[in-house]
């Protein structure tokens, strides 16, 4: 519990992956929280805040043998990216960030964020347990307003919503002419499988448009082995092998028990046995999307 009365929990650890990751491997989706005395949440959170400071996150990346990472703004911080910017400032060559901005933000602010390592803005239509949008998040309807400013400074839009919602919105959002990145494997409905109309539509957009997907398996399936998520995982890679990236989603808020990020990397090795494709997913694709320096063999 913090001095301000917010509940806190330890950040989960991870095992060492059982294989040698390629140089420049990137976790394209994780979060930092705190230090809580310096960066308290902007609004009362709907979950306990992990003690996932930049230092704890850096130690975890070393355990996982990941050399690069992309921070995603947690909802409790709203449109205040100070914690993220502080973390990036300590590792500007290896970290990037995805922030949150309301429609009133000016181009100068976005340009300053971009110069400091922010490469995209996150928009959310996923709902909290009470049925409302997560406090501190911004909906898809803001993209039309923000898109000209985003294009001007070189930001993409990261989208978190269920597959059926994404399928409805994508034709409209593609008109914004900013790259679109789909959170959590586009949140498909496992009940209907990969041939559901919404997921087929999303795969088509991946194949023919500037649309990317994040392979964060743990948000699609929490079953042991995650085997019910594999058909979606394989379908996304097949649709756009050059526009998929891997993310851990550490420190796994609202997930109990928390996944093991090392085991999730071992799962990637099993599901993607081709080392060339694994290197695309972990190194080459993130370098293209997030602007990391290209590695040399």
C-alpha angles and dihedrals in degrees: 000000000000125000087254090059100255117141115241133192133191116266113248122254126224139215124245111264114251094233141053110265116215118259111273095027112169137207099213097191126040137117140228125207124194148288074241095215091057100035112030118177117272091228135016105283124232091223138040112277113243119228087239101145122171089258093053090046092050091052090051092052089053090052090050092045091236115146100186136042145181118218118213119204111250114228095241090067093055112189094340108104096178096118091049094045090050091053093048092048089060092052108021095160095052106033135065130175144220111209136187123239134179120226092260095064113119128232092246092060092048090048091052090050091049091052089051094054105275108137103172148012125236124227123189136202095160113112132230120236090271091059096252128111111270111274109258095025128117124222131233092257089073093064094077090056096043100040097089090052091044092052090048093059100029105255127150128211120246114203129203116187142111116284094252091053092047092050091054094047102040097080089055096041093050087066088066089074094221123119112265122216118194116216124225100004090304090294097264123196106250091201092068099037132216094308094064111125094244095051092044089053091050092049090052091053090049090053098049108023143053090273125131134189133212116222099219099152097179093069092055098045132017095178119117108274092010089235093150089065097053098087090057092044092051093045093054093049091048091050096052115001090172094052106051125096133185124242133180099201088215131200086039104218115203092015119116117207094028117227121248109245092204090056090048089057090049087052090054089054092052095045095043104040094168106093091204092058091044089054090051091052097044103032119008101042095046090048090056096044100040102031101246118161112266115254123229122226 
